[in-house]
Amino acid sequence: MLLDYLFLAAVLIKLAIDLNGIMTETKKISEGDINHTIATEHMISPSRELGLYINNIREGFSGAIEERLKSERLKTELITNVSHDIK
């Protein structure tokens, strides 16, 4: 019975450590470091899944930003070309 409690305590401590790590890493992403990835290799199941979900959201967001920048560059290039043709 004591071993069960010790095992449960160890799992809960590991979950708390993993969640604290996810919070720290997510803060970096929220502060603008969109290329930052949460390392999930050594996390246990619920924490690992949450970290992977956040990484997937980050990848989607990063892709959307890249598309937006590409669109803005093409728009600027079009305006420049039209302006040049008008002159």
N, C-alpha and C positions, 0 to 999 in steps of 0.2 A: 504494500500500500504506500509506503514511504517513497519507494522508487517511482511509483506512478505520479506522486505529487512533485517529485524532483524533475521528472521528465516534463510534466505539464509546465512547471515553472521555467524550465530551460526553453521550451517552445515559446512561451509567452514573452520571455526576455528577448529571444531572437526576433520575434515579430515586432516588438517595440523598437529594436535596433534597426531592423529593415525599414520600418515606416518612418523613423527619424531620418534615415538616409534618403528615402524617397522625397520627404519634405524638403530636405536641404538641396537635393538635386533639382527638384521642381522649381524651387525659388530661383535658382540660376537661370533656368529656362524662362521663367516669368520676368526676369530682369533684362531679357533681351538676348541672351546667348542661345539662339535658336538651333545651333549646331551641337549643343550639349546633349549627350545621351546618358540615360540612367543605366548603370551597370547592374544587371539582374542575375548574373551567373551564380552568385553565392547566396541568393535569397531563397526563402522557403515559399511554398506555393501561393498563398494569397498575395503576399508582397510582390513576388515575381510577376504574377499576372498584372497587378496594378502598374508596376514599372513598365511592363511591355505595352500596356494600353497607352500609357503616357508617351512612351517612345513612338508609338504609331501615330498618335495625335500630332506630335512634334514633326514627324516626317511629312504628314499631310499638310501641316501649316507651312513648313519650309518649302514644299513643292508649290503651294499656292503663292507664296511670296515670290518665288523665282518666276512663276508665270506672270505675275503682275509686273515685275520689273522688266521682263521681256516685252510685254505689251506696251509699257511706257516708253521703252527704247524705240520700238517700232513706230509708235505714234510720233515721237520726237523726230525720228528720221523722215517720216512721211511729211511732216510739217516743213522740215528743212528743205526737202526736195521740191515740194510744191512752191515754197517761197523762192527757191532758186529758179524754178521754171517761170514764175511770174515775172521775175526781173529780166 
